[in-house]
Every structure is written in structure tokens, then in C-alpha cells.
Amino acid sequence: MDSDFQPIVHLMYAAYNVTKPKTIKHIHLGSNVIQEEGARLIGEELRNNMTLTSLNLGHNQIGTKGAQYLSYGLKDNTTIQRIYLEDNAIGKDGALHIAEWIKSNKVLTAISLGNNQIGSRGAKYISDALQDNMVICHIFLEENRIGDKGAQFLAKALRNKTTLASLQLANNQIGAKGAHYLSSILQNNVTLASLTLGGNQIGTKGAQYLADSLRNKETLTRMNLSFNGISATTVGQLYVLFQNKTKLVHFDLKGNDGCDDVGIAASFQIRHNKKVVGLDLQSNNIRDQGAKYIADALQNNTTLTELDLGYCDIGEQGTKYLADALNNNKLFSFDSQTLTVLYLGHNQLKDEGIQCIAHILETAVILGELSLNNNDIGEQGAKYLADALNNNKTLTTLILENNHLGNKGALYLAQVLQHHPTLKVLELQNNQIENEGVQYLADALETNKVLTSLRLDENHIDDQGAQYLAHALETNRNFKYLELNNNKISDWKAVEAIINTRAKQNDAFNLDNYGIGDNIIELMTSIFRKTNKFTRISLHSNKIGDRGAQLLASLVKNSTTIITLDLRSNHIGDEGADHLADALKFNKTLSTLKLHGNLITATGAKDLANVRKNRTTPIQLNIAGKNIEKTKKI
């Protein structure tokens, strides 16, 4: 639609809404670009309306003249309780027109004139108009450059208002002097729940004025003093003053240099918001002081179940604050809702900090997931954790990725794994673990029947380490998922794929074009012999020889589920064919065996053909090997 016609359409829409039956109570025409002509039409229609209680014309560019039209149209209206005219460029003269209407309205409870450039003079007009209003609850005058003078006018008008619940004065160039004026409102008011002064210049002195006036007030639930040039010392004093005000849930101090505003805000959420069960503070750089604020709040919190402090740079001291708080906290009692997930990754924690975390593990009765990835934990830190886990009966997930545990650290954890009753997921990526460390873990897996997932990516494990794991998992039927990528294992992708089949529900298995040899087939058959669920196995284009064929033949011989086996383009010769032929004498379910592209000669093909003739159940054999001159299907 041509932009020149848009205002006309919006005018028609506005007129239609206002001329609806006179029983209408709410009109919302925000962001319709009705401009001053639209305001004139609406003003005319409102002259006879005595049912409307709420009018929203925000973001419409009505200007000063439009404000005048509205004021004239509303002069006899005695029913409107809420009017929203933010972002309309009405200026101080438009504020005067609106003020004239306010004087005649005795039921107005909410007015929004934000971002209208009314200045201190416009603030005076509105303040004077509100002098006799005894029911005003919500005033929104943000971004109007009212300055200290405007704050003074408002303070005088609102000082004795017993109904005021919220005052929004953000971005108004109010300084310490203006904050002093406003503090008089706070001293006498017993209903104010929300005060927003963000983006002003009240500074440390102004903050102290406000703090003194609020010292004995218990009604505030939200306070915003962000970006006001308040010193870190004063922020700390504000925190101490307000920390026990049980209704103050949202306290915003961001943008005041040097203060841990996120930590303070989180502290108030944890302390006073009983609905908060999860708190994500990741990547907020709260440091140790912010951790202290949070720790203070945690001491009496009984609702928080998940806390994420990843990438927060809390360090050793911050960890100690948290540990002390949690160890003395009702969170870990048997009869209350408790913390189940704790993320502390990327926090520069060393072994000493981990010792503090270990104490949490020892006392927690329901902590289920602990993430300590990307810290600086060494073998001593691993020992602290292992010792704590000996007394822990609840942890199910432990994430230690990107630390420095080494073989000794793996040993400590392996010793715990042998008997830990609940740990199911262990992540040890990039921890400088070698074959020795893997052997410790593998030995533990032979007796552990609980762990289902182990990540060992990006360590220093070679084929020997993979063999340790393979051997252990031959007897461990509960293990489901293993990650080995970016190690020194020649066939790590195949090893992963074979082991991870335990977690898959489908009945087909495919390792085509993996380049695997007989050693991997040995692992595969030992595991498949125990799962016994696959009906179709495809292994074409690999390096499987006679030994591998013998292992597969052993699997097929006693299988009652496999119906298709694809071994095309491998290195199987007559010896392997003979093993497969022998297996077919006993197997009654295999219906397709593909051996095209191997090293089977006419002798091997004849052995298979003879078995087929004597078999009671039909089978399709595709043999055409590389050493047979003519392709044949038998």
C-alpha cells in the first residue's frame, strides 16, 4: 500500500472504533499513525461518550494540536480511568492541554506521557493538575527531560498521595537534587510498589537520599536505579539495606560502574521470589563479589532447583561463598524442594575451589547434575570429587570436560565408578587421558552396571585403549553411549557406531565404507551376540578378511533374528566362505547373503552352493567374487 494513503486508512479505522456503540469501555489505537487529524476526529466523537474507561493512543504522532483536540473532546468525560499517550511529541504545550482535562477528571488512576518532550514546564502542568486527584496510582513520564525542577514539581504534588503504586521517571536528566525532592514522596507514601529512575544522573548522593527515605518501607517490589553513576560502595550499602525487604523482588543496578549488579539482582530474585525455580546467569561475569550476593540469598532459599553460573568468573573465593551457603542451606534437607542442577563451567576453578564443591556433593541429598567443564581441575581436584562421591547417592551427571585430570584423575574416578549407585553420565573430553587412564575406566565398567554414557573425545587414546573399552563392554549390557572422536584410534568412528547401537531402537545396522578390518568385527560380534536384535547387517566396502568372516559366521550360526547380511567388496577368501557355509547349515532365518566383490574362488562358491541345496529354508546368495571369471547367482 502507498505510504501516502496509510494515514487515511488509520483515520478510518480510528473513527470506526470510536463510533462503535456507546457501551464500549476500552479503545486501543496505539501505533496507528493517526496524527493530529485522527486525534481531532476521536476528540469529537468522545464528547458525548460516557462509558469509556481506557484510551490508548500511544505512538501516533498526534502532536500538540492533537493533544488539544483530545483535551477538548474529553473535558466533560467523567469515566476515563486510564489514558496512554506516550511517544506523541505533544511537548509542554500539549501537556498543558492534557493537564486541563485532568483537573476535571476525578477518577483518573493511570496516565502515560512518556517520550513527549514535555520538559520541566510540562511536568509542572501535570503536577498541578494532579494536586486534587486522590486516586492516581500509576504515572509514566519517562524520557521527557524534566530534570531536577520537574522532579521538584512532581514531589510537591505527590507527597501526600496515598494511592500511588508506580512511578516511572527513567531517562529524565534527574540529578542528586531531584532525587532528594523525590525522596519526600517515598517518605510519606505507603503504597508505592514500583520506582523506576534508570538512566538519570542521581549519583551516589541521590542514591543515599532515596535509601534513607526507603529504610523503613516494605511495599516496594521493583526498583530500577540503573545507569545512574552510583559508586560500587554505595551499591553495596543499598544491597545491605534492602536485602531483607521481603517484597523487593526486582532490584536493577546495572550500568553503575564497578558494581556486581547481576549478582545483586539475582540475589533479590532468589531471596524474595518464591516462584523462581531456575536461574540462568551464564556469561555475566559476576566475579566473586556477585557470587557472595547470590550465596547470601541461597542460605534461606527453599525453592531454587537449577542454578547456572557458567562463564561468571567467580573463581576460588566465589566458589567458597557458594559452597558455604549451600552446605548450610535448607535446599539440601530431605523434606524440602532442593537444588538438583548446578552449572559452574568456565569459572577458572582450580583444585582448591573443587574441594569446596566436593563438600556440596557430600551433603547434597538430591543434587543430580554437576557441571565443572572448562576449569583448571587437576588430578587432586579429581580426588576431591571422587572422595565426595563415595558418600553421594544422588548424582546422575558429572561434566568435567576440558580440564587436566590425566591418568591419575581417571583412576580416582574409576574407583568410584565401581560402586557408585546413581551416576549415569560422565563427560571427560579433553583431559589428557591416555591408555592407562582408559584401562582404569574400562576395568570399572566391567563391574559398573549404572553408567550408560561416557565421553572421552579429544584425549590421547589409541587402538589399545579402544580394546580395553571393547573388552569391558562385552560383559556390560547396560552401557549405551561412547564418544571417542579426535583420539588416536584408527577406527574410532566404527567403534563408536558399534557401541552406540545399544541405544538405538531400529533393527538395521550399517557400517558401509568405514574401512574396518577384522579387529572391529571382533568387537562388533561380541556386542551383537548379547543384543541379538538386528535383522539386517550391512558391512560392504570394508577390509574384512577370513578371520572377520569366521567371527560373523559364528554370529550367524546361532542367530534367530538376522535375515540379511551384506559383505560385498571386502577381502574374504575361500576360508571365510567355508566358515559362512558351515554357519548356514545351522541357521534357519538368514534369507540373503551378499558376497559380491570378494576373493572367493569357484571352490568357495561351490561350498556355499552345496549348503544352499541341502538347506530347508530358501536363501539368496550373491557370490560373484573377484577371482571368479563369471558373475553368477546361486
C-alpha positions as CSV (number, residue, x, y, z in Angstrom):
1,M,0.0,0.0,0.0
2,D,1.3,3.5,-0.8
3,S,2.6,5.2,2.3
4,D,0.6,8.4,1.4
5,F,-2.6,6.5,1.9
6,Q,-1.8,4.8,5.2
7,P,-2.8,7.7,7.5
8,I,-6.2,7.9,5.7
9,V,-6.8,4.2,6.4
10,H,-5.7,4.6,10.0
11,L,-8.1,7.5,10.4
12,M,-11.0,5.5,9.0
13,Y,-10.1,2.7,11.4
14,A,-9.9,5.1,14.4
15,A,-13.2,6.7,13.6
16,Y,-14.9,3.3,13.2
17,N,-13.7,2.2,16.6
18,V,-14.7,5.4,18.4
19,T,-18.2,5.5,16.9
20,K,-19.0,1.9,18.0
21,P,-22.0,1.5,20.3
22,K,-21.7,3.8,23.3
23,T,-21.3,0.8,25.6
24,I,-17.6,0.4,24.6
25,K,-15.2,0.7,27.6
26,H,-11.8,0.2,26.1
27,I,-10.2,1.7,22.9
28,H,-6.7,0.7,21.8
29,L,-5.4,2.5,18.8
30,G,-1.7,2.6,19.6
31,S,0.8,2.8,16.8
32,N,-1.7,3.7,14.0
33,V,-0.1,7.0,12.8
34,I,-3.5,8.8,13.2
35,Q,-1.6,12.1,13.7
36,E,-3.4,15.3,14.8
37,E,-6.3,14.9,12.3
38,G,-7.1,11.5,13.8
39,A,-7.0,13.0,17.3
40,R,-9.5,15.6,16.2
41,L,-11.9,13.0,14.9
42,I,-11.6,11.0,18.0
43,G,-11.9,14.0,20.2
44,E,-15.2,15.0,18.5
45,E,-16.6,11.5,19.0
46,L,-15.6,11.4,22.6
47,R,-17.5,14.5,23.5
48,N,-20.7,12.5,24.1
49,N,-19.1,9.3,25.3
50,M,-19.8,8.5,29.0
51,T,-18.8,4.8,29.1
52,L,-15.2,4.8,28.0
53,T,-12.8,3.9,30.9
54,S,-9.5,3.3,29.0
55,L,-8.0,5.1,26.0
56,N,-4.7,4.1,24.3
57,L,-3.4,6.4,21.6
58,G,0.3,5.9,22.2
59,H,2.8,6.2,19.3
60,N,0.5,8.1,16.9
61,Q,2.3,11.4,16.3
62,I,-0.7,13.5,17.3
63,G,1.5,16.5,18.3
64,T,0.5,19.5,20.4
65,K,-2.6,20.2,18.4
66,G,-3.8,16.6,18.6
67,A,-3.5,16.8,22.4
68,Q,-5.6,20.0,22.4
69,Y,-8.3,18.2,20.3
70,L,-8.4,15.3,22.8
71,S,-8.5,17.6,25.8
72,Y,-11.5,19.4,24.4
73,G,-13.3,16.2,23.5
74,L,-12.7,14.8,27.0
75,K,-13.5,17.9,29.0
76,D,-16.9,16.6,30.1
77,N,-15.9,12.9,30.3
78,T,-16.0,11.6,33.9
79,T,-15.4,7.9,33.3
80,I,-11.9,7.6,31.8
81,Q,-9.6,6.0,34.4
82,R,-6.6,5.2,32.2
83,I,-5.1,7.2,29.3
84,Y,-1.9,6.3,27.4
85,L,-0.4,9.0,25.1
86,E,3.3,8.0,25.1
87,D,5.5,8.9,22.2
88,N,3.3,11.6,20.5
89,A,5.5,14.6,20.5
90,I,2.9,16.7,22.4
91,G,5.6,18.9,24.0
92,K,5.0,21.2,27.0
93,D,2.0,22.9,25.4
94,G,0.3,19.6,24.7
95,A,1.0,18.7,28.4
96,L,-0.9,21.9,29.4
97,H,-3.9,20.8,27.3
98,I,-3.9,17.3,28.9
99,A,-3.5,18.9,32.3
100,E,-6.6,21.0,31.8
101,W,-8.6,17.8,31.2
102,I,-7.0,16.0,34.2
103,K,-8.2,18.8,36.5
104,S,-11.8,17.9,35.7
105,N,-11.4,14.2,35.9
106,K,-11.6,12.8,39.4
107,V,-11.4,9.1,38.6
108,L,-8.1,9.0,36.7
109,T,-5.8,6.2,38.0
110,A,-3.2,5.9,35.3
111,I,-1.5,8.4,32.9
112,S,1.3,7.6,30.5
113,L,3.0,10.6,28.8
114,G,6.5,9.1,28.2
115,N,8.7,10.4,25.5
116,N,6.8,13.5,24.7
117,Q,9.4,16.2,25.3
118,I,7.3,17.9,27.9
119,G,10.3,19.2,29.9
120,S,10.1,20.7,33.4
121,R,7.4,23.1,32.4
122,G,5.1,20.3,31.2
123,A,5.9,18.4,34.4
124,K,4.7,21.4,36.3
125,Y,1.4,21.4,34.4
126,I,0.8,17.7,35.0
127,S,1.8,18.0,38.7
128,D,-0.6,21.0,39.3
129,A,-3.4,19.0,37.7
130,L,-2.8,16.0,39.9
131,Q,-2.9,18.1,43.1
132,D,-6.6,17.3,43.7
133,N,-6.6,13.8,42.3
134,M,-7.0,11.4,45.2
135,V,-7.0,8.1,43.2
136,I,-3.9,8.3,40.9
137,C,-2.0,5.0,41.0
138,H,0.4,4.9,38.0
139,I,2.4,7.8,36.5
140,F,4.6,7.2,33.5
141,L,6.7,10.2,32.4
142,E,10.0,8.5,31.2
143,E,12.2,10.3,28.6
144,N,10.8,13.8,29.0
145,R,13.9,15.7,30.2
146,I,12.0,17.1,33.2
147,G,15.3,17.5,35.2
148,D,15.5,18.4,38.9
149,K,13.0,21.1,38.6
150,G,10.4,18.8,37.1
151,A,11.1,16.3,39.9
152,Q,10.5,19.1,42.4
153,F,7.1,19.8,40.9
154,L,6.1,16.2,41.0
155,A,7.3,15.7,44.5
156,K,5.2,18.6,45.7
157,A,2.1,17.2,44.0
158,L,2.6,13.6,45.0
159,R,4.0,13.9,48.5
160,N,0.8,13.0,50.2
161,K,-0.8,10.7,47.6
162,T,-1.7,7.5,49.5
163,T,-2.7,5.6,46.3
164,L,0.4,6.0,44.2
165,A,1.7,2.5,43.3
166,S,4.2,3.1,40.4
167,L,6.3,6.0,39.3
168,Q,8.3,5.8,36.0
169,L,10.8,8.6,35.5
170,A,13.6,6.9,33.6
171,N,15.9,9.0,31.3
172,N,14.8,12.4,32.6
173,Q,18.1,14.1,33.4
174,I,17.3,14.0,37.1
175,G,20.3,14.6,39.4
176,A,21.0,14.2,43.1
177,K,18.9,17.3,43.9
178,G,15.9,15.8,42.0
179,A,16.4,12.5,43.8
180,H,16.3,14.5,47.1
181,Y,12.9,16.0,46.1
182,L,11.5,12.6,45.1
183,S,12.6,11.1,48.4
184,S,9.9,13.1,50.1
185,I,7.3,11.2,48.1
186,L,8.8,7.9,49.4
187,Q,8.9,9.1,53.0
188,N,5.2,9.6,53.2
189,N,3.9,7.0,50.7
190,V,2.8,3.6,52.0
191,T,1.6,2.1,48.7
192,L,4.5,2.6,46.2
193,A,5.4,-0.8,44.7
194,S,7.5,0.2,41.6
195,L,10.0,3.1,41.3
196,T,12.0,3.5,38.0
197,L,14.7,6.1,37.8
198,G,17.1,4.3,35.4
199,G,19.2,6.4,33.1
200,N,19.3,9.6,35.2
201,Q,22.3,11.2,37.0
202,I,21.3,10.8,40.6
203,G,24.8,9.6,41.6
204,T,25.9,8.4,45.0
205,K,24.3,11.3,46.8
206,G,21.0,10.8,45.2
207,A,21.0,7.1,45.9
208,Q,21.7,7.8,49.5
209,Y,18.7,10.2,49.7
210,L,16.4,7.5,48.2
211,A,17.9,4.9,50.5
212,D,17.2,7.0,53.6
213,S,13.6,7.5,52.6
214,L,13.0,3.8,51.9
215,R,14.8,2.5,55.0
216,N,11.5,1.6,56.8
217,K,9.3,1.0,53.7
218,E,8.2,-2.5,52.9
219,T,5.9,-2.0,49.9
220,L,8.4,-1.8,47.0
221,T,8.5,-4.8,44.7
222,R,10.5,-3.2,41.9
223,M,13.2,-0.6,41.9
224,N,15.4,0.5,39.0
225,L,18.4,2.7,39.6
226,S,20.4,1.5,36.6
227,F,22.9,3.8,34.8
228,N,22.9,6.5,37.4
229,G,26.6,6.9,38.2
230,I,26.3,5.3,41.7
231,S,29.5,4.1,43.2
232,A,30.3,0.5,44.0
233,T,30.5,1.3,47.7
234,T,27.0,2.9,47.7
235,V,25.6,0.0,45.7
236,G,26.9,-2.4,48.4
237,Q,25.2,-0.2,51.1
238,L,22.0,-0.3,49.1
239,Y,22.2,-4.1,49.0
240,V,22.7,-4.4,52.7
241,L,19.8,-2.0,53.4
242,F,17.3,-3.7,51.1
243,Q,18.3,-7.4,51.3
244,N,15.8,-8.2,53.9
245,K,12.9,-6.4,52.4
246,T,10.8,-9.4,51.6
247,K,8.7,-7.9,48.8
248,L,11.5,-6.4,46.8
249,V,12.0,-8.9,44.0
250,H,13.4,-6.8,41.1
251,F,16.3,-4.5,42.0
252,D,18.1,-3.2,38.9
253,L,21.5,-1.6,39.4
254,K,23.1,-2.4,36.0
255,G,25.4,0.2,34.4
256,N,26.7,1.6,37.6
257,D,30.5,1.1,37.3
258,G,32.2,-1.4,39.4
259,C,29.1,-3.0,41.0
260,D,28.0,-6.6,40.6
261,D,24.5,-5.6,39.5
262,V,23.7,-9.1,38.1
263,G,24.7,-10.7,41.4
264,I,22.5,-8.3,43.3
265,A,19.5,-8.7,41.0
266,A,19.9,-12.5,41.2
267,S,20.1,-12.3,45.0
268,F,16.8,-10.5,45.3
269,Q,15.2,-13.0,42.9
270,I,16.4,-15.9,44.9
271,R,15.7,-14.4,48.2
272,H,12.2,-13.0,47.7
273,N,10.6,-14.5,44.5
274,K,9.2,-17.8,45.7
275,K,8.2,-18.7,42.1
276,V,11.8,-18.8,40.8
277,V,12.9,-22.5,40.5
278,G,15.6,-21.9,37.8
279,L,18.1,-19.1,37.5
280,D,20.4,-18.8,34.4
281,L,23.2,-16.2,35.0
282,Q,25.6,-17.7,32.4
283,S,28.1,-15.3,30.9
284,N,27.5,-12.4,33.3
285,N,31.0,-12.1,34.8
286,I,29.6,-11.6,38.3
287,R,33.0,-12.5,39.9
288,D,33.5,-13.4,43.5
289,Q,31.5,-10.5,44.9
290,G,28.5,-11.3,42.8
291,A,28.8,-14.9,43.9
292,K,28.7,-13.7,47.5
293,Y,25.4,-11.8,46.9
294,I,23.9,-15.0,45.5
295,A,25.3,-17.1,48.3
296,D,23.8,-14.8,50.9
297,A,20.4,-15.4,49.3
298,L,20.8,-19.1,48.9
299,Q,21.1,-19.7,52.6
300,N,17.4,-19.4,53.2
301,N,16.0,-20.3,49.8
302,T,13.9,-23.4,49.6
303,T,12.6,-23.3,46.0
304,L,15.5,-23.0,43.6
305,T,16.2,-26.2,41.8
306,E,18.6,-25.1,39.0
307,L,21.4,-22.6,39.1
308,D,23.6,-21.8,36.1
309,L,26.8,-19.7,36.9
310,G,28.8,-20.8,33.8
311,Y,31.2,-18.2,32.4
312,C,30.8,-16.0,35.5
313,D,34.4,-15.8,36.6
314,I,33.5,-16.5,40.2
315,G,37.0,-18.0,41.0
316,E,38.1,-19.8,44.1
317,Q,36.6,-17.2,46.6
318,G,33.3,-17.1,44.9
319,T,33.1,-20.9,44.9
320,K,33.8,-20.9,48.7
321,Y,30.9,-18.4,49.2
322,L,28.6,-20.7,47.3
323,A,29.7,-23.9,49.0
324,D,29.4,-22.4,52.5
325,A,25.9,-21.1,51.7
326,L,24.7,-24.4,50.2
327,N,26.2,-26.6,52.9
328,N,24.2,-24.6,55.5
329,N,21.1,-24.4,53.4
330,K,17.6,-25.9,53.7
331,L,18.0,-26.6,50.0
332,F,19.6,-29.9,50.9
333,S,17.2,-31.1,53.6
334,F,15.2,-34.2,52.9
335,D,11.8,-32.6,53.4
336,S,12.1,-29.5,51.1
337,Q,12.4,-28.8,47.4
338,T,16.1,-28.8,46.6
339,L,18.8,-27.8,44.1
340,T,19.1,-30.6,41.5
341,V,21.3,-28.9,38.8
342,L,24.4,-26.8,39.4
343,Y,26.5,-25.4,36.4
344,L,29.9,-23.9,37.3
345,G,31.7,-24.3,34.0
346,H,34.2,-21.7,32.7
347,N,35.0,-20.2,36.1
348,Q,38.8,-20.6,36.5
349,L,38.3,-23.1,39.3
350,K,41.4,-24.9,40.5
351,D,41.7,-27.8,42.8
352,E,41.2,-25.7,45.9
353,G,37.8,-24.5,44.6
354,I,36.9,-28.0,43.7
355,Q,37.5,-29.0,47.3
356,C,34.7,-26.6,48.3
357,I,32.4,-28.1,45.6
358,A,33.2,-31.6,46.9
359,H,31.7,-30.6,50.3
360,I,28.4,-29.8,48.4
361,L,28.4,-33.3,46.9
362,E,28.9,-34.8,50.3
363,T,25.9,-33.1,51.9
364,A,23.5,-32.8,49.0
365,V,20.6,-35.2,49.2
366,I,19.2,-34.6,45.7
367,L,21.8,-32.8,43.5
368,G,21.5,-34.7,40.2
369,E,23.7,-32.8,37.8
370,L,27.0,-31.0,38.3
371,S,28.9,-29.3,35.5
372,L,32.5,-28.2,36.1
373,N,33.7,-28.1,32.5
374,N,36.4,-25.7,31.2
375,N,38.0,-25.0,34.5
376,D,41.6,-25.8,35.7
377,I,41.0,-29.0,37.6
378,G,43.9,-31.4,38.0
379,E,44.3,-34.9,39.5
380,Q,44.0,-33.5,43.1
381,G,40.7,-31.9,42.2
382,A,39.5,-35.2,40.7
383,K,40.5,-36.9,44.0
384,Y,38.4,-34.4,46.0
385,L,35.4,-35.1,43.8
386,A,35.9,-38.9,43.9
387,D,36.2,-38.9,47.7
388,A,33.0,-36.8,47.9
389,L,31.2,-39.2,45.5
390,N,31.9,-42.1,47.8
391,N,29.3,-40.5,50.2
392,N,27.0,-39.2,47.5
393,K,24.0,-41.3,46.4
394,T,22.1,-38.9,44.1
395,L,24.4,-37.5,41.3
396,T,23.5,-38.8,37.9
397,T,25.5,-36.5,35.6
398,L,29.1,-35.2,36.1
399,I,30.6,-33.0,33.4
400,L,34.4,-32.5,33.6
401,E,35.2,-31.6,30.0
402,N,38.3,-29.6,29.3
403,N,40.2,-29.9,32.5
404,H,43.6,-31.6,33.3
405,L,42.6,-34.8,35.1
406,G,45.1,-37.0,33.4
407,N,45.5,-40.8,34.1
408,K,45.6,-40.3,37.8
409,G,42.4,-38.4,37.8
410,A,40.8,-41.1,35.7
411,L,42.0,-43.6,38.3
412,Y,40.3,-41.8,41.1
413,L,37.0,-41.5,39.2
414,A,37.2,-45.2,38.1
415,Q,37.5,-46.3,41.7
416,V,34.2,-44.5,42.4
417,L,32.5,-45.9,39.3
418,Q,33.0,-49.4,40.5
419,H,30.3,-48.9,43.1
420,H,28.5,-45.6,42.6
421,P,24.8,-46.3,42.6
422,T,23.4,-43.4,40.5
423,L,26.0,-41.9,38.2
424,K,24.8,-42.4,34.6
425,V,26.6,-39.8,32.5
426,L,30.3,-39.0,32.8
427,E,32.0,-36.5,30.4
428,L,35.8,-36.4,30.4
429,Q,36.6,-34.9,27.0
430,N,40.0,-33.2,26.6
431,N,41.6,-34.3,29.9
432,Q,44.9,-35.6,28.7
433,I,43.8,-39.2,29.5
434,E,45.9,-41.9,27.8
435,N,45.6,-45.7,27.5
436,E,46.5,-46.2,31.1
437,G,43.6,-44.0,32.3
438,V,41.2,-45.7,29.9
439,Q,42.2,-49.1,31.3
440,Y,41.2,-47.9,34.8
441,L,37.8,-46.7,33.4
442,A,37.4,-49.9,31.4
443,D,38.0,-52.1,34.5
444,A,35.4,-50.1,36.4
445,L,32.9,-50.7,33.6
446,E,33.2,-54.4,34.0
447,T,31.5,-54.1,37.4
448,N,29.5,-50.9,37.0
449,K,26.0,-51.6,35.8
450,V,24.7,-48.0,36.1
451,L,26.8,-45.8,33.8
452,T,25.2,-45.5,30.4
453,S,27.2,-42.7,28.7
454,L,30.9,-41.9,28.7
455,R,32.6,-39.2,26.6
456,L,36.3,-39.5,26.1
457,D,36.7,-37.3,23.0
458,E,40.0,-35.4,22.4
459,N,42.2,-37.4,24.7
460,H,45.3,-39.4,23.9
461,I,43.8,-42.9,23.4
462,D,44.9,-45.2,20.7
463,D,43.8,-48.7,19.5
464,Q,45.0,-50.4,22.7
465,G,42.7,-48.1,24.7
466,A,39.8,-48.9,22.5
467,Q,40.5,-52.6,23.0
468,Y,40.3,-52.1,26.8
469,L,36.9,-50.5,26.4
470,A,35.7,-53.1,24.0
471,H,36.7,-55.9,26.3
472,A,34.9,-54.3,29.2
473,L,31.7,-53.7,27.3
474,E,31.5,-57.4,26.3
475,T,30.0,-58.1,29.7
476,N,28.4,-54.7,30.4
477,R,24.9,-54.8,28.8
478,N,23.6,-51.5,30.3
479,F,26.2,-49.2,28.7
480,K,24.7,-47.3,25.7
481,Y,26.8,-44.4,24.5
482,L,30.5,-43.8,24.0
483,E,32.3,-40.8,22.3
484,L,35.9,-41.3,21.1
485,N,36.4,-38.8,18.3
486,N,39.6,-36.9,17.9
487,N,41.8,-39.5,19.6
488,K,44.5,-41.7,18.1
489,I,42.2,-44.7,17.4
490,S,42.3,-45.8,13.8
491,D,38.7,-46.9,13.6
492,W,37.1,-44.8,16.3
493,K,34.0,-44.0,14.2
494,A,33.3,-47.6,13.8
495,V,33.9,-48.4,17.5
496,E,31.5,-45.6,18.5
497,A,28.9,-46.8,16.0
498,I,29.0,-50.3,17.2
499,I,28.9,-49.5,20.9
500,N,26.2,-46.9,20.5
501,T,23.9,-49.4,18.7
502,R,22.8,-50.3,22.2
503,A,20.9,-47.0,22.5
504,K,19.2,-47.4,19.0
505,Q,15.7,-48.9,18.6
506,N,15.9,-49.8,14.9
507,D,16.7,-53.3,13.6
508,A,19.2,-52.4,10.9
509,F,23.0,-51.8,11.3
510,N,25.2,-50.2,8.7
511,L,29.0,-49.7,8.6
512,D,29.4,-49.5,4.9
513,N,32.6,-47.8,3.6
514,Y,34.2,-47.4,7.1
515,G,37.5,-49.2,6.1
516,I,37.2,-51.5,9.1
517,G,39.1,-54.8,9.4
518,D,38.8,-58.0,11.4
519,N,39.6,-56.4,14.8
520,I,36.5,-54.2,14.6
521,I,34.4,-57.2,13.6
522,E,35.6,-59.0,16.7
523,L,34.2,-56.1,18.8
524,M,31.0,-55.9,16.8
525,T,30.2,-59.6,17.1
526,S,30.9,-59.8,20.8
527,I,28.4,-57.0,21.4
528,F,25.8,-58.1,18.9
529,R,25.9,-61.6,20.3
530,K,24.4,-60.1,23.5
531,T,22.0,-57.6,22.0
532,N,20.6,-60.0,19.4
533,K,18.2,-57.5,17.9
534,F,19.4,-56.8,14.3
535,T,17.7,-58.3,11.3
536,R,19.8,-56.5,8.6
537,I,23.6,-56.0,8.8
538,S,25.4,-54.2,6.1
539,L,29.3,-54.1,6.0
540,H,30.1,-53.7,2.4
541,S,33.2,-51.9,1.1
542,N,35.5,-52.5,4.1
543,K,38.6,-54.6,4.7
544,I,37.1,-57.7,6.3
545,G,39.1,-60.9,5.7
546,D,38.7,-64.6,6.5
547,R,39.1,-64.0,10.3
548,G,36.3,-61.4,10.2
549,A,34.1,-63.8,8.1
550,Q,34.7,-66.5,10.7
551,L,33.5,-64.2,13.5
552,L,30.5,-63.2,11.5
553,A,29.7,-66.8,10.7
554,S,29.8,-67.6,14.5
555,L,27.3,-64.8,15.0
556,V,25.0,-66.0,12.2
557,K,25.2,-69.7,13.2
558,N,23.2,-69.2,16.3
559,S,21.2,-66.2,15.3
560,T,17.4,-66.3,15.1
561,T,17.0,-62.7,14.0
562,I,19.4,-61.9,11.2
563,I,17.7,-62.1,7.8
564,T,20.2,-60.1,5.6
565,L,24.0,-59.9,5.7
566,D,25.8,-57.7,3.2
567,L,29.5,-58.4,2.9
568,R,30.2,-57.1,-0.6
569,S,33.6,-55.7,-1.6
570,N,35.7,-57.0,1.2
571,H,38.7,-59.3,1.4
572,I,37.0,-62.6,2.2
573,G,38.5,-65.7,0.5
574,D,37.6,-69.3,0.4
575,E,38.5,-69.9,4.0
576,G,36.0,-67.3,5.0
577,A,33.4,-68.6,2.6
578,D,33.9,-72.1,4.2
579,H,33.1,-70.6,7.7
580,L,30.0,-68.9,6.3
581,A,28.9,-72.1,4.6
582,D,29.2,-74.0,7.9
583,A,27.1,-71.4,9.7
584,L,24.3,-71.7,7.1
585,K,24.0,-75.4,7.9
586,F,22.6,-74.5,11.3
587,N,21.0,-71.1,10.7
588,K,17.3,-71.2,9.7
589,T,16.5,-67.4,9.3
590,L,19.1,-65.8,7.0
591,S,17.4,-65.2,3.6
592,T,20.0,-63.0,1.9
593,L,23.8,-63.3,1.9
594,K,25.8,-60.9,-0.4
595,L,29.4,-61.6,-1.1
596,H,30.0,-60.0,-4.5
597,G,33.4,-58.4,-4.9
598,N,35.4,-60.6,-2.5
599,L,38.3,-63.0,-3.1
600,I,36.2,-66.1,-3.2
601,T,37.1,-68.6,-5.9
602,A,35.0,-71.3,-7.5
603,T,35.9,-73.6,-4.6
604,G,34.5,-71.4,-2.0
605,A,31.4,-70.7,-4.2
606,K,30.9,-74.4,-4.6
607,D,30.9,-74.9,-0.8
608,L,28.2,-72.3,-0.4
609,A,26.2,-73.7,-3.3
610,N,26.2,-77.1,-1.8
611,V,24.9,-75.8,1.5
612,R,22.1,-74.0,-0.3
613,K,20.9,-77.2,-2.0
614,N,20.7,-79.0,1.3
615,R,19.1,-76.1,3.3
616,T,15.5,-76.5,4.3
617,T,14.8,-72.7,4.1
618,P,15.5,-70.7,0.9
619,I,18.4,-68.3,0.8
620,Q,19.6,-65.9,-1.9
621,L,23.4,-66.0,-2.5
622,N,25.2,-63.3,-4.4
623,I,28.8,-64.5,-4.7
624,A,30.4,-63.2,-7.9
625,G,33.9,-62.7,-6.4
626,K,36.9,-61.1,-7.9
627,N,38.6,-64.5,-8.6
628,I,35.5,-65.9,-10.3
629,E,35.5,-65.2,-14.0
630,K,31.8,-65.1,-14.5
631,T,29.3,-63.5,-12.2
632,K,26.7,-66.0,-11.0
633,K,23.8,-66.1,-8.7
634,I,23.3,-69.4,-6.9
